[in-house]
Amino acid sequence: MPLPMPPEIFFLTAEQQREFLEFYYDEARQHLLPDRRLASFVERRYTDFNYYGKTLKATNSLQGETGNCLSLAILTTAYARLIDVSVDYQLVYSVPIYELIDDTLYVSSHIRSRVSSPSEHNRETGQISYSHSFIDYFPSARRQRGQYISEQHFISMFYQNVAAELLKQNDDEAAFPYLMKALQIAPDNVAALNALAVLHRRKQDVITAEKLYRFILDYYPVNLNAMINFREMLTLQGRYKEAHALNETISHINDPNPYEWIFLADEAIQHGQLARAERYLERAQHLAPYLDEIYFRYAHIDYQRGRITSAQHHLSTAHQFARTVDRRQLYKAKLGVLHAAE
């Protein structure tokens, strides 16, 4: 299918536009500044959107009432373009979503929108004051605000995200043009470069994949996503010395990647160092409390120590956070075994 062009990403049907504009121009809300009216509409109308949803165009998000934070930022932009409100995009670094699928690490950055509108005009100085409303679809007490990105980079993220979703589905052929479009719009999109390296590795073009990884690390020496995926490729090639050297570099970084701590916990469990494994899992849990893999490993440790009730609790939590049907079924089956053993 043809790639959607940028204007299509923000397209709204006449009915969708009317729903928003009726709310926005309602007499009962005219005391609110434009940015506040827009933020109020989005926050009230679309509270059921979820971070794990797909990256969708504005009109598709509305039709399905779903989508991740980028989808909602796209939707916010679509509404803002109907009125006199500007939109900025800010990355939030403390709540990235990490997923490990088939030895490939996927990292999804969180993004929030800032909508702004004029609030006061000083006739003497000519200065204009602005009102700002932040629309954050995944608030966290531990969030750390990152830099603002350009609209160009924001649009590039749409193509990058869709490509990553296609890669997870092993649809490499469909992912490729999305990655190329992302890089055409923003050549410095590191996440798209990393995904392109993953795609080449899958296609057995390890020479190009390595060139891409080394290119990324030349300019961004502590890009953990690229480092981890490059390390996995080196390991698969049997280049253990180089992989070990890269692993040493990773180990000396103040690592915000929860999977690194999960990997260390797995090694500790294999060596019977259960207390150490629990400490590693605590680090991972602090960074990414939503990962079901963490609680599954807690349950494994509990079972080895004879703490059946605690193991059941951790398996229930893993089941709650499971992101796939297969994992939910696995955790349910394990819970059944524990209950039968009582």
DRENVEX-349808 format. One record per residue (C-alpha): residue in one letter; x, y, z. Coordinates in pm, whole numbers, padded with zeros to 5 digits, always signed. Each point is the difference from the previous one (the first is absolute). Example, Ala and Ser with C-alpha at 12.3 -4.5 7.8 and 13.67 -1.06 7.14 Angstrom:
2
a+01230-00450+00780;s+00137+00344-00066;
END
This chain:
342
m+00000+00000+00000;p+00122+00355-00067;l+00152+00189+00289;p-00220+00267+00154;m+00138+00346-00069;p+00036+00247+00291;p-00328+00187-00071;e-00187-00333+00022;i+00139-00064+00349;f-00190+00301+00138;f-00317-00036-00210;l-00336+00013+00181;t-00338-00074-00156;a-00265+00272-00008;e-00188-00174+00281;q+00311-00027+00214;q+00075+00368-00054;r-00357+00097+00087;e+00008-00194+00329;f+00305+00193+00116;l-00106+00342-00130;e-00342-00022+00168;f+00176-00065+00330;y+00260+00269-00064;y-00245+00277-00095;d-00261-00086+00263;e-00104+00319+00180;a+00048-00165+00338;r+00374-00037-00068;q+00085+00336-00150;h+00147+00119+00330;l+00280-00255-00051;l+00304+00084-00212;p+00027-00194-00329;d+00277-00232+00121;r-00202-00090+00310;r-00309-00080-00206;l+00199-00227-00229;a+00173-00177+00289;s-00331-00043+00181;f-00160-00162-00304;v+00285-00242-00057;e+00033-00100+00365;r-00374-00053+00051;r-00075-00171-00328;y+00295-00236-00034;t+00084-00129+00346;d-00018-00362-00121;f+00300+00028-00231;n+00292-00215+00111;y+00375+00018-00025;y+00029-00350-00149;g-00232+00084-00287;k+00111+00032-00359;t+00125+00312-00174;l-00298+00120-00200;k-00106+00293-00214;a-00234+00249+00166;t-00318-00120-00167;n+00076-00368+00074;s+00071+00078+00366;l-00342+00161+00030;q-00179-00280-00182;g+00150-00268+00223;e+00041+00214+00314;t+00346-00142+00045;g+00362+00084-00066;n+00324+00071+00183;c+00136+00334+00120;l+00129+00091-00346;s-00345-00066-00147;l-00155+00237+00251;a+00264+00266-00068;i-00092-00034-00368;l-00366+00036+00090;t+00075+00307+00213;t+00183+00153-00296;a-00293-00072-00230;y-00233+00187+00235;a+00248+00286+00050;r+00013+00056-00375;l-00374+00073+00003;i+00042+00292+00243;d+00252+00266+00099;v+00217-00224+00219;s+00361-00106-00050;v+00146-00335+00104;d+00347-00098+00123;y+00123-00352+00069;q+00214-00099+00297;l+00167-00334+00061;v-00030-00154+00345;y+00290-00229+00085;s-00095-00159+00329;v-00277-00220-00137;p+00120-00166-00322;i-00157-00335-00082;y+00249-00282-00051;e-00085-00326-00174;l+00229-00290-00087;i-00127-00205-00293;d+00210-00267-00172;d+00331+00140+00131;t-00087+00350-00119;l-00053+00285+00243;y-00272+00252-00083;v-00011+00331+00187;s-00299+00232-00034;s+00054+00351+00127;h-00284+00179+00168;i-00111+00336-00133;r-00233+00269+00129;s-00156+00300-00170;r+00004+00365+00102;v-00279+00207-00149;s+00034+00378+00017;s-00221+00299-00072;p+00031+00377+00052;s-00125+00110+00341;e+00091+00371+00030;h+00116+00279-00229;n+00188+00290+00160;r-00088+00294-00225;e+00280+00215+00142;t+00284-00245-00058;g-00157-00203-00276;q+00087-00321+00188;i-00236-00296-00011;s-00032-00245+00291;y-00095-00360-00068;s-00197-00259+00189;h+00128-00359-00013;s-00176-00329+00066;f+00191-00328+00018;i-00178-00312-00115;d+00179-00303+00139;y-00152-00335-00083;f+00223-00207+00228;p+00068+00212+00310;s+00253-00127+00251;a+00129+00136+00327;r+00352-00091-00120;r-00017+00162-00340;q+00294+00206-00117;r-00065+00253-00271;g+00222-00020-00302;q+00057+00236-00287;y-00262+00137-00233;i+00011-00144-00349;s-00093+00158-00330;e-00324-00079-00178;q+00217-00157-00270;h+00152-00245+00248;f-00343-00061+00151;i-00141-00098-00340;s+00305-00221-00059;m-00084-00180+00325;f-00335-00103-00146;y+00169-00193-00283;q+00266-00134+00236;n-00262-00131+00245;v-00208-00165-00269;a+00315-00164-00136;a+00088-00133+00346;e-00349-00147+00035;l+00037-00169-00339;l+00342-00138+00100;k-00156-00153+00311;q-00246-00175-00232;n+00293-00120-00218;d-00133+00202-00293;d+00342+00127-00105;e-00100+00085-00356;a-00274+00235+00117;a+00222+00154+00269;f+00279+00101-00239;p-00178+00286-00186;y-00124+00142+00331;l+00357+00014+00131;m+00124+00164-00317;k-00278+00259+00022;a+00086+00067+00366;l+00365+00061-00094;q-00092+00208-00301;i-00195+00235+00230;a+00255-00005+00286;p+00339-00150-00095;d+00115+00025+00364;n-00279-00227+00129;v+00219-00244+00193;a-00285-00237+00082;a-00076-00038-00371;l+00370-00065-00075;n+00009-00267+00270;a-00316-00163-00136;l+00152+00004-00348;a+00304-00184+00138;v-00231-00259+00159;l-00175-00049-00334;h+00329-00052-00187;r+00116-00247+00264;r-00321-00197-00045;k+00058-00010-00374;q+00348-00144+00064;d+00163+00320-00124;v+00222+00022+00307;i+00255+00219-00177;t-00249+00284-00046;a-00145-00060+00347;e+00345+00032+00158;k+00072+00318-00195;l-00324+00150+00128;y+00070-00099+00362;r+00352+00142-00016;f-00131+00318-00164;i-00250+00047+00283;l+00258-00066+00271;d+00252+00235-00160;y-00245+00286+00046;y-00189-00129+00306;p+00254-00208+00199;v-00242-00089+00281;n-00306-00089-00206;l-00096-00311+00196;n-00257-00121-00249;a+00261-00017-00278;m+00265-00142+00236;i-00222-00281+00121;n-00122-00097-00346;f+00356+00018-00138;r+00121-00220+00285;e-00268-00256-00078;m+00101-00003-00366;l+00367-00050+00091;t-00097-00287+00231;l-00204-00167-00274;q+00303+00027-00230;g+00221-00168+00261;r+00207+00317+00049;y+00000-00050+00375;k+00308+00210+00077;e-00149+00307-00168;a-00338-00066+00159;h+00164-00029+00342;a+00186+00328-00050;l-00325+00172-00093;n-00168-00158+00300;e+00272+00142+00225;t-00069+00345-00138;i-00372-00045+00066;s+00063-00118+00357;h+00176+00324+00089;i-00288+00216-00115;n-00265+00111+00246;d-00240-00220-00186;p-00366+00104-00022;n-00080-00314-00200;p-00192-00247+00222;y+00089-00294-00221;e+00366+00034+00089;w-00093-00059+00365;i-00229-00287-00100;f+00288-00159-00193;l+00226+00036+00306;a-00274-00152+00218;d-00024-00299-00235;e+00376-00057+00029;a-00019+00022+00380;i-00291-00248+00010;q+00198-00246-00216;h+00283+00019+00254;g-00234-00039+00298;q+00058+00359+00117;l-00363+00069+00080;a+00052+00299+00231;r+00211+00173-00266;a-00262-00084-00263;e-00267+00168+00213;r+00210+00315+00026;y+00034+00012-00378;l-00374-00052-00041;e-00065+00286+00242;r+00204+00227-00227;a-00197-00116-00301;q-00331+00043+00181;h+00092+00356+00100;l+00069+00084-00364;a-00290-00187-00162;p-00267-00121+00245;y-00223-00099-00294;l+00221-00288-00125;d-00159-00340+00065;e+00340-00172-00042;i+00117+00152+00329;y-00282-00151+00206;f+00035-00335-00173;r+00362-00015+00116;y-00100+00106+00351;a-00242-00293-00001;h+00278-00233-00114;i+00217+00109+00293;d-00295-00028+00242;y-00067-00356-00115;q+00364-00100+00047;r-00016+00137+00354;g-00328-00173+00079;r-00198+00326+00020;i-00306-00128-00183;t-00240+00279+00103;s+00247+00265-00114;a+00059-00190-00326;q-00375-00001-00064;h-00017+00374+00064;h+00284+00072-00243;l-00147-00228-00267;s-00334+00178+00035;t+00178+00333-00048;a+00185-00138-00304;h-00335-00116-00141;q-00145+00348+00057;f+00283+00171-00191;a+00043-00264-00273;r+00009+00161-00345;t-00080-00311-00206;v-00259-00277+00016;d+00275-00265+00009;r+00154+00152+00311;r-00334+00031+00175;q-00068-00366-00071;l+00347-00096+00128;y-00046+00188+00326;k-00351-00140+00043;a+00132-00353-00047;k+00281+00058+00251;l-00253+00135+00250;g-00211-00311-00051;v+00301-00221+00079;l+00073+00196+00319;h-00361-00019+00116;a-00006-00375-00066;a+00318-00043+00205;e-00155+00157+00310;
END
